[in-house]
Each structure stands twice: as structure tokens, then as C-alpha cells.
């Protein structure tokens, strides 16, 4: 069976991963470092299995590939695949779960510590010579906050949200869990509108769906504490970037760590890329990117493929 991985370089950086398990499962696998979006239909012609990370597999591409049996995603999110078209054509779609949890947890807590302990600012002071010219043994120019005793809010309490919550509790933080956006209320959780004014940190871990698009906008930010921190490692379109930039500039929010943007790469610009926004960390979608997590991604994709070929439903969303 012909198989093609359309954007392998989005997972393996300069061939730093071992694809042998994938090749064993799919002996005719073609590893393409990159594929332009307009070339997807041509690239998958005659393929029985398509492996993909972020490129869109739309209705047209599915309809033009009658040989297609499986789309294996190198991610948890499925919004780049037309699931309805796949279902109509009998094409299986598999995603990944719990492959990058440790990496994301490190990123969330790392950026939170960077913001609350003001590490960038103090490093800049030392590099500028301010410490060397100081009159005492330490500099206390920027306020430092302890995490212990503060409230950590989580939107999206699946595998990632729970793991991040456990790490926050290790720092002595109290958890507050939001009800699933668009879902039924659950015991021990509160609606987002009730949660926002009470939390010192808000961390997002939900997929991008019609119910979550624009989840955090101007009104939600206005309801948060002026020293609260927002962390988004999920999907860029969950947050209104212009509203967040305005809140940070006006001092109506304590800080933000953003790892995802609505358009990636942001070739058309983005409000959060402006150089004058204070207390903001923007990273290029790397929360998941520890090498161990990326290798696990490849191996979990192979496990999904192996199970599909045996007639199983491992990782199936369609």
C-alpha cells in the first residue's frame, strides 16, 4: 500500500527521529519533508494511507483519492481534516493522545515561572550592568510572586489539563476547573464566566471547535484579575490576540504566555507580535516539541497504523 507522510519535517527536525517503526508498518512509505497546501491532492494520488501533521486534508482531496483508506494524524487536534467527508467515503482517521504531556507541562510551568519570577527582566538588569553598580547585594526592581496558595484555572481537563493541574498543585496552587465549553455542567467544576474573576492563572487545553473559537476575548479578559496570567498552549484561535495585546498594554492583565497563533507561521502578521507589549512571551508552537515527545509521536502513529491494518480502532476518531 502506498503511503505518504506529507509534512514529516514538522515532527522530525533535521532527521533527529527514528522512523523505523513507521517504515516497518508501511514499507512503501514516502517521507516528504514539506508539501505545499496546493499540492496535497497531487502528493497523495494513489495512496492508501496519508500521514499528516498540520496540512489540510479537505473534501476535495479525499474525493480525488479513491484509494485512500487511512489518515493518520501526528497530533491530537483534528480540525485540519474534513471528518464528515472522510466518514462519507469510509476513510478512517486516527489521532494521537498523551504523547507530549510531559513536554507541555514543562512549558506551561516554565513560562509561568518566567513571568512570575521576572527572570527575563532580572537577567536583562545584570547584562546591563545594573547589579554591578548596585549599592546592596540584591536588586528588587521587579515584583516577584509566589505561586503557593494562588488559584490555577484550567479550561480543558483532559489528559493534558489534568497533568498540568498536578504540576500546579506541586507548587501549592489550588485548582479551579471550568465546565467544558458547550458541554453539560459537571460536579466540581464551574462555568468559565464564574471561574475567570477568581483565578490567578488561566491555562487553556481545549481543542478548537465552534464552541471554543474566540473563547477568551475582551469581555473575558476584563473580568480577570489585573495581575492574572493567561497561558495558551492549545490553539491560537481560542484567544482574541488584539484584545489580549490591548489588555497587556493597559496593565489590565499581569502577563501572558502564548505558544499558538491563529495563523502559523504568522506570515500575515499578528497583533501579539508587536514589540511593545509588556509581560508577554510568544513562542513558535513548541510546547509539545521535546525530542522525546516527537519520537513518541512517530511511534504512536505507527501503533495506530499497525492496529488499523489488523482491523482495530486504536486512536480512531472516524
N, C-alpha and C positions, 0 to 999 in steps of 0.2 A: 504494500500500500504506500503510495507516495504521500509524504508528509513534509510540511514546511513550517519552520519557526520564523515568522515574519520580522521580528524585531529583537533578535537574540542579544544584541549589544545593550539593550535596555536592562538586561539582567546580568550578563557576563561582561565585565569591564576589561578590555584587552585580554580576553580569553583566560581570566583568572579562575574560571569554574571548570569542573569536570562534567562533561555532558554524556559520559559513557552509559549511564543507565537509560537516558533518553534514546541514545542510539541503539541500545540493545532492544528496547521496546519497539522502536521504529527504525529498522535497518535502512530504509530509504529516506531517512530524514535529511532535509536540506536546512542548514543553519544560515539564515540570512541576517547579517549584522543589522541592516536597516532596510525598510521598504517605504517608499513614499505612499501616502494615503491613496493617491490617484492610481497607483499601480497594484493595489491589493488584489483586485479581481484577476488581473493577468498573472500575478505571482502564485495564486492558489489554484489555477486551472489544472484540472485532473487530480487534485489532491483529495485523499480520503480523510486526512487529519490536518488541521491547522492549529498551530501553537502561536499564541499572541499575548502581548502584554497590554499595550495601550492603543494600538491601531484599531479603527472601527471596522467591524465585520457587519455590514448592513444587509438589508433585504436584497438589494441588487446583487451583491457579491454572493450571497447564499443561493439565490435563484440561478445565477450563472454557473454554479459549480455543482452539477448533479451528482458527482462522485463523493461529495462531502458527507462525512458521517460523524465527525467529531470536531468540536472547537474546544481546545484545552487552554484555559487562561492561566497566565503567570501572575495572577492577582486575585484578590477577594472580590473586588468590585466587578459588576457585570454590565455596567451601563454603556460599554462600548460595543456590545453585541446585541443585535436585534433578536431578542429571545422569542418573540412571537413568530417571527419568520423562521427561526430555527425549529420551533415546535411544529409549525405547519409542514415543514419539509422533512421532519423526522431526524433532524441533526441534534446529536447530543451536545450539551455544553457543560463543562466542568470548571469549577473554580477552586481556589485554594483557601484554606483556613488554618490559622495558628502556625504559620511558617515564619513570621517575622516579629512575633510578640516581644521577645526579649529586646530586640533592636529598637522597637517603637517605645517600649517602656523606658529604656535608657535615654532616648531622645527627649521624651516628654519631661522626665525629671531633670535631665541635663539642662534643657533650656529654661526650665523653671528656676533652677538654682542660679543659672547665669543671670537671670533677670532680678531675682530677689536678693542675691548677694552682690549684685552690681559688679560682677567680675570684669566685664569689658571696661567699665569706667575706671576702676581702680588700676587695671593694667595700663590703661592709657595715661593715668596720672604718673605712674612710675616711669613710663617711657618718656614722658615729657620733662622729667627731672624734678617734678614737684616734691616727691618724697625726699630726694637728696637735699633739697633746700628747706625741708620742714624743720620746725622747732621742737618737735617731740617724736616719740618712737613710732607713732602710727598716724595715718590720715583717716579722718572720718567724714569726708566731704559728702558722701552719698549715703542715704539711709539704707540700712540692712534689715531685712525682716526674717524672723524665724518662721519656719513652716509649722512647727509643732503647735497644735491647738487651733489651727486655721481650718477652714472648710473647703474641701475639694469636691467640686461638682463634676459629674460625668454624664454626658449625653451619648448613649450607646453603650449598654452594659453587656456586651457580648464577651468573647474571649479577650480581645484587646482591652476593652474598658475595665473588665474585672482585674486583669493583670496590672494595669496602671493604678487601679484603686488599691491593690495590695501594696504596691510600692509607696504610694502616698501615705498609707497607714503606717508603714515602717518609719516614716518621718514624724509620726504622731499626729497626722491630719485626720480630720473627721470627714467621712464620705457622705455625699448627698447625690442621689441618683434620680435622674429625670425619667419620667414616663417616655416610652418610645413615641417619637413624633408621628402622629397619625394613627397610633395604636391605642388599645384599651388601657386604662389605668391598671397598675399592678401594685400589690401590697408593698409598703416600704418605700415607694417612690412618689415623687411629686411632679406636677406639671412644670414645664420649663418656665413659665411666667412666674410661678411661685419660687422656683429654685434660684433664678438669676439674682435677685436682690440679696440673697443670703450667702453666696459663695465668695471665697477669696481667690479661687482658681476655677476656671471652667475649661474642661478638656473634651474635645469632640471626637467621637469614634463611631459615627453613623455613616451608612452608605449614602450616596447621592440618589435621591428619589424625588418624585413630585412633592412628597410631604416634608422633605428636608431641604430642598433648594431655597436659598435665602433665609435659612433658619435663624441666623444672627444678623440682624440689620440695625438700623439706627435706634429704633424703639427698644430693642432688647439690650443694646449696649448702654442706652441711657438709664436702664433700670438696674445696672450692675453697680457695685461699689466703685468709687473713683480710684481706689488703689488695687482693684482686682486685676487678675492676669488671665488672658484668653490664650489657649493653645489649640491649634488645629493641625492635626496630622492625618485627617481623613480625606476630604475632598474640598477643593478650593471654593466651589460654588455654594458651600454651606454658609459662607460669610460674605457680607457686603463689604468689599475692600475699601470703597470710598468712605463709607460710614465709619469703618474702623480707623482709617487714617485720620479722619476729622476728630474722632474721639481722643486719639492719642495726642494729636497736636494741641487740642484744647485742654489736656490734662484731665479728661473725664474717665480715663482708664489707666490703670497702673502700668500695663505692659502687655505685649502680645508676642507669641512665637508662632509663626506661620510657615508650615512646610509645604503647603499646596496652594496653587492658584487656579482660577477657573480655566485659564489657557496655559498649557505647558508644552514647550517653553513659551514664555510670555513675549512672543515676537512683536505683538502689537502694544506692548507696554502694560502697566497695571498700576493702579493708584498706590499700592503698597511698595512699589519700587522707588518712590520718591526719596531723595537723600535726606530730607529734613524731618522725617518722622521720628520722634523720640521713643525710646524704650521699646523698640521693635526689632525682632530677629526674623529674617526671612531666609529660609534655606531651600535648596532646589530639589524638593521631594526626595529627601534622603533618610527620613526617619526609619524606613524599612531596610536600609541598604547595607547593614553589616554583611561582611562576606559570608559568614556562617548562615545568615538568613537567606542570602541569594542562592547559595548552594542547596539549602533546604527547599527553596522554591523550585529549582530544577528537578530535584529528586522527588518532590511531591507531585509535580506534573507527570513525571514518569510513572509514579504509582497510580495516578488517575488513568493514564493511558493503558497501563497493564491491566487494570481492573476492567476498563471498558472492553478491551479485546477479549476478556474472559466472559463478557456478558453481564458484568456488575454495574453498580450505580455509584461508585465512590466519587465523592465531590460533585455529583450531578446537581445542576440547577434546572436543567431541561432534560 
